[in-house]
Amino acid sequence: MDKNLNEIKEIINEWNPIKIEPLLDDEYTVEVQLINDYLQKHEDITFSDLGEKINDIFDNKFKGYFIKTEESFYIAKKILKTK
């Protein structure tokens, strides 16, 4: 796992947007990879764009369990700081 992917995983796991307990280390692997792929394809991304993408990824994956939230934008800022 590359550095960015690992850092994204740590941020997402710390956030634990679905509030899974107990949280397995690989619980959000697919979502982390989707976020990383999105970052790789979009060099000049804003935290707002990334926040929207994070909301979309989790909403699509966990319909009914995830509610789009402003917190996604805070998470996006944290992720962008690791780039």
Biopython code that builds the backbone (N, CA, C, O; Angstrom):
import numpy as np
from Bio.PDB.StructureBuilder import StructureBuilder

atoms = [
    (1, "MET", "N", (0.854, -1.177, 0.000)),
    (1, "MET", "CA", (0.000, 0.000, 0.000)),
    (1, "MET", "C", (0.894, 1.233, 0.000)),
    (1, "MET", "O", (1.784, 1.361, 0.842)),
    (2, "ASP", "N", (0.658, 2.135, -0.942)),
    (2, "ASP", "CA", (1.512, 3.314, -0.990)),
    (2, "ASP", "C", (1.172, 4.293, 0.129)),
    (2, "ASP", "O", (0.152, 4.165, 0.807)),
    (3, "LYS", "N", (2.053, 5.269, 0.302)),
    (3, "LYS", "CA", (1.937, 6.209, 1.417)),
    (3, "LYS", "C", (0.592, 6.934, 1.417)),
    (3, "LYS", "O", (-0.081, 6.991, 2.446)),
    (4, "ASN", "N", (0.200, 7.486, 0.272)),
    (4, "ASN", "CA", (-1.069, 8.204, 0.213)),
    (4, "ASN", "C", (-2.247, 7.307, 0.547)),
    (4, "ASN", "O", (-3.152, 7.704, 1.281)),
    (5, "LEU", "N", (-2.233, 6.110, 0.012)),
    (5, "LEU", "CA", (-3.327, 5.177, 0.261)),
    (5, "LEU", "C", (-3.417, 4.850, 1.752)),
    (5, "LEU", "O", (-4.508, 4.798, 2.319)),
    (6, "ASN", "N", (-2.284, 4.634, 2.366)),
    (6, "ASN", "CA", (-2.255, 4.326, 3.796)),
    (6, "ASN", "C", (-2.742, 5.513, 4.627)),
    (6, "ASN", "O", (-3.479, 5.333, 5.597)),
    (7, "GLU", "N", (-2.335, 6.714, 4.250)),
    (7, "GLU", "CA", (-2.779, 7.910, 4.978)),
    (7, "GLU", "C", (-4.280, 8.137, 4.804)),
    (7, "GLU", "O", (-4.970, 8.504, 5.755)),
    (8, "ILE", "N", (-4.775, 7.919, 3.603)),
    (8, "ILE", "CA", (-6.217, 8.050, 3.365)),
    (8, "ILE", "C", (-6.964, 7.029, 4.214)),
    (8, "ILE", "O", (-7.982, 7.345, 4.830)),
    (9, "LYS", "N", (-6.455, 5.815, 4.239)),
    (9, "LYS", "CA", (-7.088, 4.757, 5.034)),
    (9, "LYS", "C", (-7.148, 5.144, 6.507)),
    (9, "LYS", "O", (-8.174, 4.949, 7.158)),
    (10, "GLU", "N", (-6.071, 5.683, 7.028)),
    (10, "GLU", "CA", (-6.044, 6.094, 8.435)),
    (10, "GLU", "C", (-7.077, 7.184, 8.712)),
    (10, "GLU", "O", (-7.772, 7.146, 9.728)),
    (11, "ILE", "N", (-7.173, 8.148, 7.810)),
    (11, "ILE", "CA", (-8.130, 9.250, 7.986)),
    (11, "ILE", "C", (-9.563, 8.729, 7.935)),
    (11, "ILE", "O", (-10.389, 9.087, 8.775)),
    (12, "ILE", "N", (-9.853, 7.889, 6.955)),
    (12, "ILE", "CA", (-11.212, 7.353, 6.814)),
    (12, "ILE", "C", (-11.554, 6.444, 7.991)),
    (12, "ILE", "O", (-12.662, 6.511, 8.522)),
    (13, "ASN", "N", (-10.625, 5.606, 8.399)),
    (13, "ASN", "CA", (-10.890, 4.725, 9.541)),
    (13, "ASN", "C", (-11.113, 5.522, 10.823)),
    (13, "ASN", "O", (-11.972, 5.174, 11.633)),
    (14, "GLU", "N", (-10.347, 6.580, 11.003)),
    (14, "GLU", "CA", (-10.530, 7.432, 12.183)),
    (14, "GLU", "C", (-11.913, 8.088, 12.151)),
    (14, "GLU", "O", (-12.584, 8.191, 13.178)),
    (15, "TRP", "N", (-12.326, 8.524, 10.977)),
    (15, "TRP", "CA", (-13.646, 9.137, 10.805)),
    (15, "TRP", "C", (-14.744, 8.098, 11.022)),
    (15, "TRP", "O", (-15.737, 8.367, 11.698)),
    (16, "ASN", "N", (-14.559, 6.919, 10.449)),
    (16, "ASN", "CA", (-15.516, 5.814, 10.550)),
    (16, "ASN", "C", (-16.939, 6.297, 10.244)),
    (16, "ASN", "O", (-17.803, 6.293, 11.121)),
    (17, "PRO", "N", (-17.175, 6.712, 8.999)),
    (17, "PRO", "CA", (-18.433, 7.375, 8.657)),
    (17, "PRO", "C", (-19.694, 6.546, 8.873)),
    (17, "PRO", "O", (-20.780, 7.110, 9.015)),
    (18, "ILE", "N", (-19.576, 5.241, 8.900)),
    (18, "ILE", "CA", (-20.743, 4.393, 9.114)),
    (18, "ILE", "C", (-20.844, 3.978, 10.581)),
    (18, "ILE", "O", (-21.804, 3.327, 10.993)),
    (19, "LYS", "N", (-19.845, 4.364, 11.351)),
    (19, "LYS", "CA", (-19.795, 4.057, 12.795)),
    (19, "LYS", "C", (-19.842, 2.552, 13.049)),
    (19, "LYS", "O", (-20.584, 2.071, 13.906)),
    (20, "ILE", "N", (-19.039, 1.828, 12.289)),
    (20, "ILE", "CA", (-18.947, 0.378, 12.436)),
    (20, "ILE", "C", (-18.145, 0.056, 13.692)),
    (20, "ILE", "O", (-17.042, 0.568, 13.882)),
    (21, "GLU", "N", (-18.697, -0.780, 14.531)),
    (21, "GLU", "CA", (-18.008, -1.210, 15.751)),
    (21, "GLU", "C", (-18.142, -2.714, 15.889)),
    (21, "GLU", "O", (-19.265, -3.216, 15.825)),
    (22, "PRO", "N", (-17.092, -3.444, 16.069)),
    (22, "PRO", "CA", (-15.711, -2.974, 16.000)),
    (22, "PRO", "C", (-15.304, -2.763, 14.542)),
    (22, "PRO", "O", (-15.744, -3.483, 13.646)),
    (23, "LEU", "N", (-14.476, -1.785, 14.334)),
    (23, "LEU", "CA", (-14.011, -1.443, 12.992)),
    (23, "LEU", "C", (-12.825, -2.320, 12.621)),
    (23, "LEU", "O", (-11.801, -2.321, 13.304)),
    (24, "LEU", "N", (-12.973, -3.058, 11.540)),
    (24, "LEU", "CA", (-11.860, -3.856, 11.031)),
    (24, "LEU", "C", (-10.919, -2.948, 10.250)),
    (24, "LEU", "O", (-11.351, -1.954, 9.668)),
    (25, "ASP", "N", (-9.657, -3.282, 10.237)),
    (25, "ASP", "CA", (-8.651, -2.451, 9.576)),
    (25, "ASP", "C", (-8.935, -2.267, 8.087)),
    (25, "ASP", "O", (-8.596, -1.233, 7.511)),
    (26, "ASP", "N", (-9.549, -3.257, 7.473)),
    (26, "ASP", "CA", (-9.795, -3.185, 6.026)),
    (26, "ASP", "C", (-11.252, -2.868, 5.681)),
    (26, "ASP", "O", (-11.688, -3.088, 4.551)),
    (27, "GLU", "N", (-11.989, -2.359, 6.639)),
    (27, "GLU", "CA", (-13.428, -2.134, 6.463)),
    (27, "GLU", "C", (-13.759, -1.225, 5.278)),
    (27, "GLU", "O", (-14.720, -1.482, 4.554)),
    (28, "TYR", "N", (-12.983, -0.181, 5.078)),
    (28, "TYR", "CA", (-13.278, 0.799, 4.025)),
    (28, "TYR", "C", (-12.274, 0.730, 2.870)),
    (28, "TYR", "O", (-12.030, 1.736, 2.204)),
    (29, "THR", "N", (-11.702, -0.423, 2.633)),
    (29, "THR", "CA", (-10.663, -0.575, 1.610)),
    (29, "THR", "C", (-11.137, -0.131, 0.228)),
    (29, "THR", "O", (-10.421, 0.585, -0.471)),
    (30, "VAL", "N", (-12.311, -0.543, -0.162)),
    (30, "VAL", "CA", (-12.832, -0.192, -1.491)),
    (30, "VAL", "C", (-13.022, 1.318, -1.604)),
    (30, "VAL", "O", (-12.661, 1.920, -2.615)),
    (31, "GLU", "N", (-13.585, 1.921, -0.573)),
    (31, "GLU", "CA", (-13.841, 3.360, -0.599)),
    (31, "GLU", "C", (-12.533, 4.155, -0.605)),
    (31, "GLU", "O", (-12.416, 5.165, -1.299)),
    (32, "VAL", "N", (-11.567, 3.697, 0.165)),
    (32, "VAL", "CA", (-10.252, 4.349, 0.191)),
    (32, "VAL", "C", (-9.616, 4.283, -1.194)),
    (32, "VAL", "O", (-9.041, 5.265, -1.664)),
    (33, "GLN", "N", (-9.718, 3.145, -1.837)),
    (33, "GLN", "CA", (-9.152, 3.001, -3.183)),
    (33, "GLN", "C", (-9.857, 3.922, -4.175)),
    (33, "GLN", "O", (-9.210, 4.521, -5.034)),
    (34, "LEU", "N", (-11.172, 4.036, -4.062)),
    (34, "LEU", "CA", (-11.919, 4.932, -4.950)),
    (34, "LEU", "C", (-11.507, 6.392, -4.743)),
    (34, "LEU", "O", (-11.374, 7.147, -5.705)),
    (35, "ILE", "N", (-11.310, 6.776, -3.499)),
    (35, "ILE", "CA", (-10.857, 8.139, -3.202)),
    (35, "ILE", "C", (-9.463, 8.357, -3.782)),
    (35, "ILE", "O", (-9.200, 9.382, -4.411)),
    (36, "ASN", "N", (-8.583, 7.402, -3.571)),
    (36, "ASN", "CA", (-7.219, 7.509, -4.092)),
    (36, "ASN", "C", (-7.220, 7.580, -5.622)),
    (36, "ASN", "O", (-6.502, 8.391, -6.207)),
    (37, "ASP", "N", (-8.013, 6.746, -6.259)),
    (37, "ASP", "CA", (-8.107, 6.773, -7.726)),
    (37, "ASP", "C", (-8.590, 8.134, -8.215)),
    (37, "ASP", "O", (-8.077, 8.672, -9.196)),
    (38, "TYR", "N", (-9.569, 8.674, -7.527)),
    (38, "TYR", "CA", (-10.101, 9.993, -7.891)),
    (38, "TYR", "C", (-9.012, 11.061, -7.769)),
    (38, "TYR", "O", (-8.880, 11.926, -8.634)),
    (39, "LEU", "N", (-8.245, 10.990, -6.699)),
    (39, "LEU", "CA", (-7.157, 11.950, -6.506)),
    (39, "LEU", "C", (-6.095, 11.826, -7.593)),
    (39, "LEU", "O", (-5.546, 12.830, -8.047)),
    (40, "GLN", "N", (-5.810, 10.607, -8.005)),
    (40, "GLN", "CA", (-4.799, 10.386, -9.037)),
    (40, "GLN", "C", (-5.237, 10.973, -10.381)),
    (40, "GLN", "O", (-4.406, 11.416, -11.174)),
    (41, "LYS", "N", (-6.531, 10.971, -10.627)),
    (41, "LYS", "CA", (-7.061, 11.454, -11.907)),
    (41, "LYS", "C", (-7.307, 12.959, -11.921)),
    (41, "LYS", "O", (-7.482, 13.548, -12.987)),
    (42, "HIS", "N", (-7.320, 13.579, -10.756)),
    (42, "HIS", "CA", (-7.644, 15.003, -10.655)),
    (42, "HIS", "C", (-6.544, 15.723, -9.876)),
    (42, "HIS", "O", (-6.583, 15.794, -8.647)),
    (43, "GLU", "N", (-5.587, 16.242, -10.590)),
    (43, "GLU", "CA", (-4.423, 16.891, -9.977)),
    (43, "GLU", "C", (-4.787, 18.141, -9.174)),
    (43, "GLU", "O", (-4.333, 18.299, -8.040)),
    (44, "ASP", "N", (-5.589, 19.016, -9.743)),
    (44, "ASP", "CA", (-5.891, 20.306, -9.118)),
    (44, "ASP", "C", (-7.259, 20.298, -8.448)),
    (44, "ASP", "O", (-8.083, 21.179, -8.694)),
    (45, "ILE", "N", (-7.491, 19.327, -7.625)),
    (45, "ILE", "CA", (-8.795, 19.164, -6.991)),
    (45, "ILE", "C", (-8.924, 20.084, -5.778)),
    (45, "ILE", "O", (-7.954, 20.323, -5.059)),
    (46, "THR", "N", (-10.119, 20.589, -5.568)),
    (46, "THR", "CA", (-10.388, 21.403, -4.383)),
    (46, "THR", "C", (-10.960, 20.507, -3.283)),
    (46, "THR", "O", (-11.446, 19.407, -3.549)),
    (47, "PHE", "N", (-10.892, 20.994, -2.058)),
    (47, "PHE", "CA", (-11.461, 20.201, -0.968)),
    (47, "PHE", "C", (-12.968, 20.060, -1.149)),
    (47, "PHE", "O", (-13.558, 19.062, -0.734)),
    (48, "SER", "N", (-13.586, 21.054, -1.766)),
    (48, "SER", "CA", (-15.027, 20.993, -2.010)),
    (48, "SER", "C", (-15.373, 19.868, -2.986)),
    (48, "SER", "O", (-16.311, 19.103, -2.762)),
    (49, "ASP", "N", (-14.603, 19.782, -4.068)),
    (49, "ASP", "CA", (-14.824, 18.705, -5.040)),
    (49, "ASP", "C", (-14.593, 17.338, -4.400)),
    (49, "ASP", "O", (-15.378, 16.410, -4.592)),
    (50, "LEU", "N", (-13.516, 17.230, -3.646)),
    (50, "LEU", "CA", (-13.212, 15.954, -2.999)),
    (50, "LEU", "C", (-14.265, 15.615, -1.950)),
    (50, "LEU", "O", (-14.655, 14.456, -1.817)),
    (51, "GLY", "N", (-14.723, 16.606, -1.213)),
    (51, "GLY", "CA", (-15.773, 16.375, -0.222)),
    (51, "GLY", "C", (-17.044, 15.837, -0.860)),
    (51, "GLY", "O", (-17.680, 14.926, -0.329)),
    (52, "GLU", "N", (-17.409, 16.408, -2.004)),
    (52, "GLU", "CA", (-18.582, 15.915, -2.737)),
    (52, "GLU", "C", (-18.368, 14.473, -3.193)),
    (52, "GLU", "O", (-19.269, 13.640, -3.101)),
    (53, "LYS", "N", (-17.166, 14.194, -3.683)),
    (53, "LYS", "CA", (-16.863, 12.841, -4.146)),
    (53, "LYS", "C", (-16.917, 11.848, -2.987)),
    (53, "LYS", "O", (-17.451, 10.749, -3.134)),
    (54, "ILE", "N", (-16.373, 12.228, -1.850)),
    (54, "ILE", "CA", (-16.417, 11.357, -0.673)),
    (54, "ILE", "C", (-17.869, 11.085, -0.286)),
    (54, "ILE", "O", (-18.240, 9.944, -0.010)),
    (55, "ASN", "N", (-18.683, 12.128, -0.268)),
    (55, "ASN", "CA", (-20.110, 11.945, 0.021)),
    (55, "ASN", "C", (-20.745, 10.973, -0.968)),
    (55, "ASN", "O", (-21.500, 10.084, -0.573)),
    (56, "ASP", "N", (-20.439, 11.142, -2.246)),
    (56, "ASP", "CA", (-21.014, 10.270, -3.277)),
    (56, "ASP", "C", (-20.565, 8.818, -3.108)),
    (56, "ASP", "O", (-21.370, 7.893, -3.214)),
    (57, "ILE", "N", (-19.278, 8.631, -2.845)),
    (57, "ILE", "CA", (-18.744, 7.273, -2.685)),
    (57, "ILE", "C", (-19.441, 6.551, -1.538)),
    (57, "ILE", "O", (-19.896, 5.419, -1.698)),
    (58, "PHE", "N", (-19.523, 7.200, -0.393)),
    (58, "PHE", "CA", (-20.127, 6.541, 0.766)),
    (58, "PHE", "C", (-21.643, 6.423, 0.634)),
    (58, "PHE", "O", (-22.233, 5.453, 1.109)),
    (59, "ASP", "N", (-22.270, 7.399, -0.004)),
    (59, "ASP", "CA", (-23.710, 7.319, -0.219)),
    (59, "ASP", "C", (-24.052, 6.165, -1.157)),
    (59, "ASP", "O", (-25.016, 5.436, -0.920)),
    (60, "ASN", "N", (-23.273, 5.998, -2.210)),
    (60, "ASN", "CA", (-23.521, 4.902, -3.155)),
    (60, "ASN", "C", (-23.269, 3.541, -2.526)),
    (60, "ASN", "O", (-24.003, 2.587, -2.783)),
    (61, "LYS", "N", (-22.251, 3.452, -1.717)),
    (61, "LYS", "CA", (-21.871, 2.168, -1.116)),
    (61, "LYS", "C", (-22.764, 1.787, 0.070)),
    (61, "LYS", "O", (-23.087, 0.614, 0.260)),
    (62, "PHE", "N", (-23.153, 2.773, 0.853)),
    (62, "PHE", "CA", (-23.861, 2.498, 2.106)),
    (62, "PHE", "C", (-25.219, 3.198, 2.164)),
    (62, "PHE", "O", (-25.570, 3.812, 3.172)),
    (63, "LYS", "N", (-25.968, 3.098, 1.080)),
    (63, "LYS", "CA", (-27.297, 3.725, 1.046)),
    (63, "LYS", "C", (-28.103, 3.314, 2.273)),
    (63, "LYS", "O", (-28.177, 2.136, 2.625)),
    (64, "GLY", "N", (-28.693, 4.294, 2.902)),
    (64, "GLY", "CA", (-29.498, 4.018, 4.085)),
    (64, "GLY", "C", (-28.706, 4.025, 5.381)),
    (64, "GLY", "O", (-29.281, 4.140, 6.464)),
    (65, "TYR", "N", (-27.392, 3.902, 5.278)),
    (65, "TYR", "CA", (-26.545, 3.907, 6.477)),
    (65, "TYR", "C", (-25.669, 5.146, 6.550)),
    (65, "TYR", "O", (-25.162, 5.500, 7.614)),
    (66, "PHE", "N", (-25.498, 5.798, 5.415)),
    (66, "PHE", "CA", (-24.662, 6.990, 5.363)),
    (66, "PHE", "C", (-25.511, 8.166, 4.926)),
    (66, "PHE", "O", (-26.245, 8.087, 3.941)),
    (67, "ILE", "N", (-25.404, 9.243, 5.658)),
    (67, "ILE", "CA", (-26.092, 10.477, 5.304)),
    (67, "ILE", "C", (-25.030, 11.481, 4.877)),
    (67, "ILE", "O", (-24.068, 11.733, 5.603)),
    (68, "LYS", "N", (-25.217, 12.050, 3.686)),
    (68, "LYS", "CA", (-24.253, 13.051, 3.217)),
    (68, "LYS", "C", (-24.110, 14.123, 4.284)),
    (68, "LYS", "O", (-25.091, 14.582, 4.869)),
    (69, "THR", "N", (-22.860, 14.512, 4.523)),
    (69, "THR", "CA", (-22.578, 15.395, 5.641)),
    (69, "THR", "C", (-21.493, 16.405, 5.301)),
    (69, "THR", "O", (-20.657, 16.173, 4.429)),
    (70, "GLU", "N", (-21.523, 17.514, 5.997)),
    (70, "GLU", "CA", (-20.482, 18.532, 5.846)),
    (70, "GLU", "C", (-19.135, 18.010, 6.348)),
    (70, "GLU", "O", (-18.081, 18.507, 5.951)),
    (71, "GLU", "N", (-19.178, 17.024, 7.206)),
    (71, "GLU", "CA", (-17.940, 16.458, 7.745)),
    (71, "GLU", "C", (-17.056, 15.892, 6.631)),
    (71, "GLU", "O", (-15.836, 15.821, 6.777)),
    (72, "SER", "N", (-17.665, 15.499, 5.540)),
    (72, "SER", "CA", (-16.901, 14.989, 4.399)),
    (72, "SER", "C", (-15.931, 16.036, 3.868)),
    (72, "SER", "O", (-14.860, 15.694, 3.365)),
    (73, "PHE", "N", (-16.296, 17.298, 3.977)),
    (73, "PHE", "CA", (-15.421, 18.369, 3.497)),
    (73, "PHE", "C", (-14.219, 18.544, 4.431)),
    (73, "PHE", "O", (-13.113, 18.835, 3.976)),
    (74, "TYR", "N", (-14.437, 18.371, 5.712)),
    (74, "TYR", "CA", (-13.332, 18.399, 6.675)),
    (74, "TYR", "C", (-12.377, 17.237, 6.398)),
    (74, "TYR", "O", (-11.158, 17.404, 6.432)),
    (75, "ILE", "N", (-12.937, 16.074, 6.128)),
    (75, "ILE", "CA", (-12.126, 14.893, 5.810)),
    (75, "ILE", "C", (-11.354, 15.138, 4.519)),
    (75, "ILE", "O", (-10.184, 14.769, 4.410)),
    (76, "ALA", "N", (-12.001, 15.753, 3.551)),
    (76, "ALA", "CA", (-11.331, 16.074, 2.283)),
    (76, "ALA", "C", (-10.130, 16.985, 2.521)),
    (76, "ALA", "O", (-9.071, 16.782, 1.927)),
    (77, "LYS", "N", (-10.288, 17.976, 3.378)),
    (77, "LYS", "CA", (-9.165, 18.873, 3.698)),
    (77, "LYS", "C", (-8.010, 18.090, 4.315)),
    (77, "LYS", "O", (-6.850, 18.304, 3.965)),
    (78, "LYS", "N", (-8.333, 17.186, 5.231)),
    (78, "LYS", "CA", (-7.285, 16.379, 5.864)),
    (78, "LYS", "C", (-6.559, 15.521, 4.830)),
    (78, "LYS", "O", (-5.334, 15.403, 4.859)),
    (79, "ILE", "N", (-7.317, 14.933, 3.929)),
    (79, "ILE", "CA", (-6.718, 14.079, 2.903)),
    (79, "ILE", "C", (-5.830, 14.905, 1.980)),
    (79, "ILE", "O", (-4.726, 14.481, 1.639)),
    (80, "LEU", "N", (-6.297, 16.066, 1.579)),
    (80, "LEU", "CA", (-5.511, 16.894, 0.662)),
    (80, "LEU", "C", (-4.218, 17.388, 1.309)),
    (80, "LEU", "O", (-3.236, 17.635, 0.609)),
    (81, "LYS", "N", (-4.206, 17.532, 2.600)),
    (81, "LYS", "CA", (-2.978, 17.941, 3.294)),
    (81, "LYS", "C", (-1.914, 16.851, 3.244)),
    (81, "LYS", "O", (-0.732, 17.142, 3.425)),
    (82, "THR", "N", (-2.307, 15.606, 3.003)),
    (82, "THR", "CA", (-1.342, 14.506, 2.965)),
    (82, "THR", "C", (-0.684, 14.366, 1.604)),
    (82, "THR", "O", (0.326, 13.675, 1.471)),
    (83, "LYS", "N", (-1.242, 15.013, 0.596)),
    (83, "LYS", "CA", (-0.708, 14.877, -0.773)),
    (83, "LYS", "C", (0.689, 15.432, -0.883)),
    (83, "LYS", "O", (1.284, 15.399, -1.960)),
]
sb = StructureBuilder()
sb.init_structure("model")
sb.init_model(0)
sb.init_chain("A")
sb.init_seg("    ")
for serial, (resi, resn, name, xyz) in enumerate(atoms, 1):
    if name == "N":
        sb.init_residue(resn, " ", resi, " ")
    sb.init_atom(name, np.array(xyz, "f"), 0.0, 1.0, " ", f" {name:<3s}", serial, name[0])
structure = sb.get_structure()
